[in-house]
Amino acid sequence: MYVQKNQPQTPSCDERGDLQHGRGPAALLTRLHTEERGDVPGWVMITLMSAVLVAGLLAIAQPALQGLFSDAIDQVSR
């Protein structure tokens, strides 16, 4: 059987039980306040690149989109 490495682990039965019985919030807060930040700079870069891509496409396609919108409104208002 093939098992992929680096997969996120689902909570074990004990962890699920802890969360259900009210013992989990303290453990959860402890885990949230670790120094691990994940890949925040990567996500920020992806978000910025996506925003720039959308802005660039909008700048190129804006006249055509305005024409389509105007034609559609003219047809509806006739």
Secondary structure per residue as TSV (DSSP state, phi and psi in degrees):
chain	resnum	aa	ss	phi	psi
A	1	M	-	360.0	135.8
A	2	Y	-	-91.8	128.3
A	3	V	-	-119.8	126.1
A	4	Q	-	-77.6	141.3
A	5	K	T	-86.3	161.2
A	6	N	T	62.8	29.1
A	7	Q	-	-84.7	144.1
A	8	P	-	-64.2	137.8
A	9	Q	-	-84.7	137.2
A	10	T	-	-80.1	151.9
A	11	P	-	-59.9	141.7
A	12	S	-	-73.6	171.5
A	13	C	H	-58.2	-38.9
A	14	D	H	-65.0	-43.1
A	15	E	H	-64.8	-41.1
A	16	R	H	-62.3	-42.4
A	17	G	H	-63.3	-39.7
A	18	D	H	-62.0	-42.4
A	19	L	H	-66.8	-37.1
A	20	Q	H	-72.6	-28.9
A	21	H	T	-99.3	11.3
A	22	G	T	83.9	4.2
A	23	R	-	-90.7	-8.5
A	24	G	H	-82.1	-30.9
A	25	P	H	-57.3	-39.9
A	26	A	H	-65.5	-42.2
A	27	A	H	-65.8	-38.1
A	28	L	H	-65.2	-44.3
A	29	L	H	-63.3	-37.4
A	30	T	H	-62.3	-42.1
A	31	R	H	-68.9	-32.2
A	32	L	H	-73.2	-25.9
A	33	H	T	-94.9	26.1
A	34	T	S	-83.2	170.8
A	35	E	S	-77.5	-9.8
A	36	E	-	-67.5	120.4
A	37	R	-	-109.1	-6.0
A	38	G	-	74.1	-151.0
A	39	D	S	-106.9	55.0
A	40	V	H	-60.2	-48.4
A	41	P	H	-58.4	-35.2
A	42	G	H	-64.7	-43.7
A	43	W	H	-67.2	-36.5
A	44	V	H	-63.7	-42.8
A	45	M	H	-63.9	-42.9
A	46	I	H	-62.2	-42.5
A	47	T	H	-63.7	-45.6
A	48	L	H	-64.7	-41.8
A	49	M	H	-64.0	-38.6
A	50	S	H	-64.7	-42.7
A	51	A	H	-63.4	-41.5
A	52	V	H	-65.6	-40.5
A	53	L	H	-62.6	-45.1
A	54	V	H	-64.1	-43.0
A	55	A	H	-63.1	-40.6
A	56	G	H	-65.3	-44.5
A	57	L	H	-64.2	-38.8
A	58	L	H	-65.4	-39.8
A	59	A	H	-63.0	-37.3
A	60	I	H	-75.5	-41.9
A	61	A	H	-93.2	-4.6
A	62	Q	H	-57.6	-46.0
A	63	P	H	-60.7	-41.0
A	64	A	H	-66.8	-40.6
A	65	L	H	-66.4	-38.4
A	66	Q	H	-65.0	-39.1
A	67	G	H	-64.4	-43.8
A	68	L	H	-61.2	-43.3
A	69	F	H	-64.4	-44.6
A	70	S	H	-62.5	-43.2
A	71	D	H	-62.3	-41.6
A	72	A	H	-65.4	-42.5
A	73	I	H	-65.9	-39.7
A	74	D	H	-62.4	-40.9
A	75	Q	H	-67.6	-36.7
A	76	V	H	-72.1	-37.0
A	77	S	H	-81.4	-6.1
A	78	R	-	-75.7	360.0
